[in-house]
Amino acid sequence: MIHFTADLRTRLQASLSVHERREHALEGRSHAAVAVVLVDSDAERHDRDPLTARDIDMSVVPGDLLAGERRRLDGRMIGVAGGAAFLLCRRASLSRHAGQWALPGGRIDDAETPLDAALRELDEELGVRLDPDSVVGWLDDYPTRSGYVITPVVLWGGKDPHLDPAPDEVLAVYRIGLHALRDSEPRFISIPESNRPVLQLPLGNDLIHAPTAAILFQLRQVGLLGRPGERVDHLEQPVFAWR
């Protein structure tokens, strides 16, 4: 377990500050921002999923799964809470698409900065209000197949913020322990539609894919494991996320 302490914030800030953030020109794409919100979590209180395995369609997950994985991977997000965590959303409109997880965020409006947009979207989607002093650091831009450039910001959300998910946007919100992200074993698979590797990030009983997985993978590599300069913009999304 990774404890939610001021020392953790200091260590993450230090790790992210030495990473030279990569920006991408929009080149006709829309600009979006997402928030990686760090909070505390309890293994018993927060380790639950309102969906059952029958609610989730895993048929679109690319790659070959071993027999044991097919029995375990049912799309539910369980067994990951405890200690310092980040907030992960299951979108209401995407609830039956395996791997379609999202960090709170959305399109950057005119005259907004990425931080403005991330803070606004966090408030609108989860009812969490933070200020600019909550910034821990920044991660690389990630260009998506659907026509966006996503700018991720890491925020210190406080120990136990009240969550009030917007029902038309968020089906459920989960607290994923940073230890689960750190101890995950990322894997890279090939698909016939692209020569770029597809990242699969095992968390709970599911495989998270880019763009969300790319952002979380970089948080793992740079923030938790202290590997500045590791890039993720070459990582591919599965075909079901291309539109």
KEKE-3310 file (N, C-alpha, C; in steps of 0.2 Angstrom, whole numbers, plus 5000, padded with zeros to 4 digits):
npx = (5004:5002:5004:4993:5000:5008:5021:5021:5015:5025:5036:5030:5028:5042:5046:5038:5042:5055:5053:5053:5040:5030:5023:5009:5005:4989:4984:4972:4965:4954:4956:4958:4957:4962:4960:4970:4966:4971:4968:4963:4960:4950:4952:4941:4929:4929:4930:4922:4910:4897:4892:4889:4897:4889:4884:4894:4902:4914:4919:4925:4938:4955:4967:4974:4968:4974:4968:4965:4965:4954:4944:4945:4945:4933:4928:4925:4929:4937:4946:4956:4957:4963:4973:4983:4976:4969:4956:4944:4933:4919:4911:4894:4888:4896:4895:4894:4905:4920:4935:4933:4936:4938:4946:4941:4936:4937:4933:4942:4936:4934:4946:4950:4962:4972:4972:4961:4950:4951:4949:4936:4929:4930:4923:4910:4908:4911:4908:4918:4928:4942:4957:4969:4981:4981:4988:4999:5008:5012:5008:5013:5006:4993:4989:4973:4964:4952:4952:4957:4968:4975:4978:4985:4983:4990:4982:4980:4968:4964:4960:4948:4937:4920:4910:4900:4894:4889:4875:4871:4883:4893:4893:4899:4911:4927:4940:4956:4969:4986:4995:4991:4992:5006:5010:5005:5006:5010:5006:5010:5002:4999:4990:4980:4977:4985:5003:5008:5011:4998:4993:4989:4983:4983:4971:4961:4948:4950:4956:4964:4964:4972:4966:4966:4974:4987:4990:4989:4999:5010:5010:5013:5026:5034:5030:5028:5038:5049:5055:5059:5056:5050:5040:5023:5016:5017:5010:4996:4978:4965:4954:4940:4940:4943:4934)
npy = (4994:5011:5025:5039:5054:5069:5068:5059:5067:5077:5069:5065:5077:5080:5070:5072:5085:5084:5079:5082:5089:5083:5092:5093:5099:5106:5104:5104:5096:5095:5102:5095:5092:5082:5076:5069:5064:5063:5055:5048:5031:5017:5000:4991:4999:5006:4996:4991:4987:4993:4986:4970:4955:4951:4963:4968:4970:4961:4957:4965:4967:4968:4955:4940:4930:4921:4905:4906:4920:4923:4918:4926:4940:4950:4963:4970:4982:4978:4974:4984:4995:5005:5014:5028:5034:5036:5044:5036:5035:5027:5029:5034:5033:5024:5012:4998:4995:4987:4992:5005:5017:5032:5047:5061:5075:5085:5094:5109:5125:5140:5153:5146:5139:5123:5119:5127:5121:5107:5108:5114:5104:5093:5097:5098:5085:5076:5084:5089:5102:5110:5120:5130:5128:5115:5108:5095:5091:5089:5079:5071:5077:5068:5063:5058:5045:5049:5063:5072:5082:5077:5085:5081:5084:5082:5081:5086:5079:5079:5071:5064:5068:5074:5065:5068:5061:5066:5060:5059:5058:5050:5034:5027:5030:5026:5022:5020:5011:5018:5008:4998:5002:5004:4991:4984:4975:4980:4977:4974:4973:4967:4973:4971:4982:4993:4998:5002:4998:4992:4997:4988:4989:4981:4982:4979:4968:4970:4976:4991:5003:5014:5031:5033:5023:5026:5038:5035:5025:5033:5041:5031:5026:5038:5046:5037:5027:5034:5037:5048:5056:5045:5041:5041:5044:5036:5025:5014:5015:5004:4997:4999:5011:5021:5030)
npz = (5000:4997:5006:5009:5010:5015:5011:5001:4991:4989:4984:4972:4965:4964:4956:4944:4940:4935:4923:4906:4899:4885:4872:4860:4844:4839:4826:4818:4827:4841:4857:4873:4891:4905:4922:4934:4948:4964:4979:4995:5000:5006:5008:5011:5012:4999:4989:4978:4965:4955:4944:4937:4931:4920:4915:4907:4892:4885:4873:4864:4867:4862:4857:4862:4876:4890:4897:4910:4912:4905:4913:4924:4920:4919:4917:4929:4941:4954:4969:4970:4978:4992:5002:4995:4981:4964:4955:4945:4931:4925:4911:4908:4895:4889:4895:4892:4885:4885:4893:4890:4899:4909:4913:4923:4914:4899:4884:4880:4883:4874:4878:4889:4900:4900:4913:4919:4912:4916:4930:4930:4923:4932:4943:4937:4933:4944:4955:4963:4969:4966:4968:4959:4967:4969:4960:4956:4946:4928:4914:4898:4883:4874:4858:4851:4842:4839:4836:4846:4856:4871:4886:4901:4919:4935:4950:4968:4977:4990:5006:5007:4997:4994:4983:4969:4957:4940:4934:4920:4914:4921:4925:4936:4949:4954:4966:4963:4970:4971:4973:4966:4953:4952:4954:4943:4928:4914:4897:4879:4864:4847:4833:4818:4812:4814:4815:4827:4844:4855:4871:4885:4901:4915:4928:4942:4937:4924:4908:4905:4892:4880:4877:4891:4898:4893:4899:4912:4913:4910:4922:4931:4927:4927:4938:4949:4948:4945:4932:4922:4906:4899:4886:4879:4868:4857:4858:4854:4852:4855:4842:4845:4851:4842:4837)
capx = (5000:5005:5000:4992:5004:5012:5028:5019:5014:5032:5039:5027:5030:5049:5047:5035:5045:5061:5051:5052:5033:5030:5016:5008:5001:4983:4984:4965:4961:4952:4960:4955:4961:4959:4962:4972:4965:4974:4964:4964:4955:4950:4951:4934:4924:4929:4932:4916:4908:4890:4890:4891:4900:4884:4883:4899:4904:4922:4921:4929:4945:4959:4972:4973:4968:4975:4962:4964:4963:4947:4939:4946:4944:4925:4927:4923:4935:4937:4952:4961:4956:4967:4979:4983:4972:4967:4949:4943:4926:4916:4906:4887:4886:4900:4896:4895:4911:4925:4940:4931:4937:4940:4948:4937:4939:4933:4935:4944:4933:4938:4949:4952:4968:4970:4970:4954:4946:4952:4946:4929:4926:4930:4917:4904:4907:4911:4906:4924:4930:4949:4960:4976:4986:4981:4992:5005:5012:5009:5010:5013:5000:4991:4984:4969:4962:4945:4953:4958:4975:4973:4983:4983:4986:4989:4979:4980:4961:4962:4960:4941:4932:4914:4909:4893:4895:4884:4872:4871:4890:4897:4890:4902:4918:4931:4946:4961:4975:4992:4999:4988:4995:5013:5011:5002:5011:5008:5008:5009:5000:4999:4983:4982:4975:4990:5009:5009:5008:4992:4994:4984:4985:4978:4968:4956:4947:4949:4962:4963:4967:4973:4970:4967:4979:4993:4991:4991:5005:5016:5010:5017:5033:5037:5028:5029:5044:5055:5058:5058:5057:5047:5035:5018:5012:5017:5005:4990:4972:4961:4950:4934:4941:4945:4929)
capy = (5000:5018:5030:5046:5058:5075:5066:5057:5073:5080:5064:5065:5083:5080:5066:5075:5091:5083:5076:5087:5087:5084:5095:5091:5104:5103:5102:5103:5093:5099:5102:5093:5091:5078:5077:5063:5066:5059:5055:5042:5026:5011:4993:4988:5004:5008:4991:4988:4989:4992:4982:4963:4953:4951:4970:4971:4966:4960:4954:4969:4968:4964:4951:4933:4930:4914:4903:4909:4927:4924:4917:4932:4947:4951:4970:4973:4985:4976:4972:4989:5001:5005:5019:5033:5032:5041:5043:5033:5035:5023:5033:5032:5031:5018:5007:4991:4994:4985:4996:5012:5020:5039:5051:5067:5080:5086:5099:5115:5130:5146:5157:5142:5135:5116:5119:5129:5116:5101:5110:5114:5097:5089:5100:5097:5078:5073:5088:5090:5108:5111:5126:5129:5126:5108:5105:5091:5091:5088:5073:5073:5077:5062:5064:5052:5044:5053:5070:5077:5081:5077:5087:5078:5087:5078:5086:5083:5080:5079:5064:5060:5073:5071:5064:5068:5060:5068:5054:5058:5057:5045:5028:5025:5032:5021:5024:5014:5012:5019:5002:4993:5004:5002:4983:4981:4972:4983:4973:4978:4968:4970:4973:4971:4989:4998:4996:5004:4994:4993:4996:4985:4990:4977:4984:4975:4962:4973:4979:4998:5004:5021:5035:5033:5019:5029:5043:5031:5022:5038:5042:5025:5026:5044:5048:5031:5023:5039:5036:5054:5055:5039:5043:5037:5046:5031:5019:5014:5014:4998:5000:5002:5018:5026:5035)
capz = (5000:4997:5010:5007:5015:5012:5008:4994:4986:4988:4980:4965:4963:4962:4950:4938:4939:4931:4917:4901:4896:4878:4869:4853:4841:4838:4818:4816:4832:4847:4863:4879:4897:4910:4928:4937:4955:4970:4985:4999:4999:5010:5004:5012:5010:4992:4985:4975:4958:4955:4939:4938:4925:4915:4913:4903:4886:4885:4867:4859:4869:4857:4859:4865:4883:4892:4900:4917:4911:4902:4919:4929:4917:4917:4917:4935:4945:4961:4972:4969:4983:4998:5002:4990:4975:4959:4953:4938:4929:4920:4907:4907:4888:4887:4901:4890:4881:4889:4892:4889:4905:4907:4919:4923:4909:4893:4879:4883:4880:4871:4883:4895:4900:4901:4920:4919:4909:4920:4936:4928:4921:4938:4946:4933:4932:4950:4961:4967:4968:4968:4965:4956:4971:4970:4955:4958:4940:4922:4910:4891:4878:4870:4853:4850:4835:4838:4835:4851:4860:4878:4891:4908:4925:4941:4956:4974:4978:4997:5009:5006:4995:4993:4976:4967:4950:4936:4932:4913:4911:4925:4928:4943:4950:4957:4969:4961:4973:4967:4973:4960:4947:4952:4953:4937:4923:4907:4891:4873:4859:4840:4830:4811:4809:4815:4817:4834:4850:4859:4878:4890:4908:4920:4934:4944:4933:4917:4905:4903:4886:4879:4880:4898:4900:4891:4904:4919:4912:4911:4929:4934:4925:4929:4945:4954:4947:4944:4926:4918:4899:4896:4882:4878:4862:4852:4860:4850:4855:4852:4837:4847:4854:4837:4835)
cpx = (5004:5001:4999:4994:5006:5018:5027:5019:5021:5036:5037:5029:5037:5050:5044:5039:5052:5059:5049:5045:5033:5023:5016:5004:4994:4982:4977:4961:4959:4956:4956:4960:4958:4963:4964:4971:4967:4970:4966:4959:4955:4948:4944:4929:4923:4930:4925:4914:4901:4887:4892:4894:4895:4883:4888:4901:4911:4924:4925:4936:4950:4964:4970:4973:4970:4968:4960:4962:4956:4942:4939:4944:4937:4923:4925:4930:4934:4945:4958:4962:4961:4973:4978:4980:4971:4959:4948:4936:4924:4910:4899:4886:4890:4900:4896:4901:4917:4931:4939:4931:4939:4942:4943:4940:4935:4937:4937:4940:4937:4940:4951:4959:4967:4969:4963:4949:4946:4948:4938:4926:4925:4925:4911:4903:4907:4909:4912:4927:4937:4951:4966:4981:4986:4985:4998:5010:5008:5012:5010:5006:4999:4986:4980:4967:4955:4946:4954:4966:4973:4979:4981:4987:4985:4987:4979:4972:4959:4961:4953:4936:4926:4913:4902:4893:4888:4881:4872:4878:4894:4892:4892:4909:4921:4938:4951:4967:4981:4996:4997:4991:5002:5014:5008:5008:5009:5010:5006:5007:5000:4992:4984:4980:4980:4997:5012:5007:5002:4994:4988:4987:4981:4977:4962:4955:4946:4956:4960:4967:4968:4967:4971:4973:4986:4995:4993:4997:5011:5016:5014:5024:5037:5036:5030:5036:5050:5059:5056:5060:5054:5041:5029:5014:5012:5013:4999:4984:4969:4956:4943:4934:4943:4940:4926)
cpy = (5006:5023:5037:5051:5064:5073:5063:5062:5076:5076:5064:5071:5083:5076:5069:5081:5090:5080:5082:5085:5088:5087:5093:5097:5101:5101:5100:5099:5097:5097:5100:5092:5086:5078:5070:5065:5061:5060:5049:5037:5020:5005:4990:4993:5006:5003:4988:4991:4988:4988:4975:4961:4953:4957:4972:4967:4966:4958:4958:4970:4964:4960:4944:4933:4922:4912:4906:4916:4928:4923:4923:4939:4947:4958:4974:4976:4984:4974:4977:4994:4999:5009:5024:5030:5037:5039:5041:5033:5030:5027:5030:5029:5025:5012:4999:4990:4993:4990:5003:5016:5027:5042:5057:5072:5080:5092:5106:5121:5136:5150:5153:5140:5128:5115:5121:5124:5109:5102:5110:5108:5093:5091:5098:5089:5074:5077:5090:5097:5109:5118:5125:5127:5118:5104:5101:5091:5089:5082:5075:5073:5070:5063:5057:5051:5047:5060:5075:5076:5082:5080:5085:5082:5083:5083:5082:5084:5080:5072:5060:5066:5070:5071:5064:5068:5063:5062:5053:5057:5052:5040:5027:5028:5028:5024:5018:5016:5013:5012:4997:4995:5003:4995:4980:4979:4974:4978:4977:4972:4972:4969:4974:4978:4994:4994:4998:4999:4996:4992:4993:4986:4986:4980:4981:4969:4965:4975:4986:4999:5012:5024:5035:5029:5022:5034:5040:5028:5027:5040:5037:5025:5032:5046:5043:5028:5027:5038:5042:5053:5049:5042:5038:5038:5041:5025:5020:5013:5007:5001:5002:5009:5023:5031:5038)
cpz = (5000:5001:5008:5012:5011:5008:5001:4989:4984:4983:4973:4962:4960:4956:4943:4936:4934:4924:4912:4897:4889:4876:4862:4850:4839:4830:4816:4821:4837:4853:4869:4885:4901:4916:4931:4945:4960:4976:4989:4998:5004:5007:5005:5010:5003:4987:4982:4968:4957:4949:4940:4931:4919:4912:4908:4897:4885:4878:4862:4861:4864:4860:4862:4872:4885:4896:4906:4917:4909:4908:4923:4926:4915:4917:4923:4938:4952:4963:4971:4974:4989:4997:4997:4984:4970:4957:4946:4937:4924:4917:4907:4900:4886:4891:4898:4885:4885:4888:4891:4896:4904:4914:4918:4919:4903:4888:4883:4879:4878:4878:4889:4894:4901:4909:4922:4918:4914:4927:4935:4927:4927:4942:4943:4933:4939:4956:4965:4964:4971:4965:4962:4960:4972:4965:4958:4952:4934:4918:4903:4888:4875:4865:4852:4843:4834:4837:4840:4853:4867:4882:4898:4913:4931:4947:4962:4977:4986:4999:5006:5004:4994:4985:4974:4960:4946:4933:4924:4910:4915:4928:4935:4943:4955:4960:4968:4965:4969:4967:4967:4954:4946:4951:4947:4932:4916:4902:4885:4868:4852:4838:4823:4808:4810:4817:4823:4839:4854:4866:4881:4897:4913:4926:4936:4940:4926:4914:4902:4897:4885:4876:4887:4900:4898:4897:4911:4919:4913:4919:4933:4933:4928:4936:4950:4954:4946:4938:4921:4911:4896:4892:4881:4872:4856:4853:4857:4855:4852:4847:4840:4850:4848:4835:4841)
residu = (MET:ILE:HIS:PHE:THR:ALA:ASP:LEU:ARG:THR:ARG:LEU:GLN:ALA:SER:LEU:SER:VAL:HIS:GLU:ARG:ARG:GLU:HIS:ALA:LEU:GLU:GLY:ARG:SER:HIS:ALA:ALA:VAL:ALA:VAL:VAL:LEU:VAL:ASP:SER:ASP:ALA:GLU:ARG:HIS:ASP:ARG:ASP:PRO:LEU:THR:ALA:ARG:ASP:ILE:ASP:MET:SER:VAL:VAL:PRO:GLY:ASP:LEU:LEU:ALA:GLY:GLU:ARG:ARG:ARG:LEU:ASP:GLY:ARG:MET:ILE:GLY:VAL:ALA:GLY:GLY:ALA:ALA:PHE:LEU:LEU:CYS:ARG:ARG:ALA:SER:LEU:SER:ARG:HIS:ALA:GLY:GLN:TRP:ALA:LEU:PRO:GLY:GLY:ARG:ILE:ASP:ASP:ALA:GLU:THR:PRO:LEU:ASP:ALA:ALA:LEU:ARG:GLU:LEU:ASP:GLU:GLU:LEU:GLY:VAL:ARG:LEU:ASP:PRO:ASP:SER:VAL:VAL:GLY:TRP:LEU:ASP:ASP:TYR:PRO:THR:ARG:SER:GLY:TYR:VAL:ILE:THR:PRO:VAL:VAL:LEU:TRP:GLY:GLY:LYS:ASP:PRO:HIS:LEU:ASP:PRO:ALA:PRO:ASP:GLU:VAL:LEU:ALA:VAL:TYR:ARG:ILE:GLY:LEU:HIS:ALA:LEU:ARG:ASP:SER:GLU:PRO:ARG:PHE:ILE:SER:ILE:PRO:GLU:SER:ASN:ARG:PRO:VAL:LEU:GLN:LEU:PRO:LEU:GLY:ASN:ASP:LEU:ILE:HIS:ALA:PRO:THR:ALA:ALA:ILE:LEU:PHE:GLN:LEU:ARG:GLN:VAL:GLY:LEU:LEU:GLY:ARG:PRO:GLY:GLU:ARG:VAL:ASP:HIS:LEU:GLU:GLN:PRO:VAL:PHE:ALA:TRP:ARG)
# end
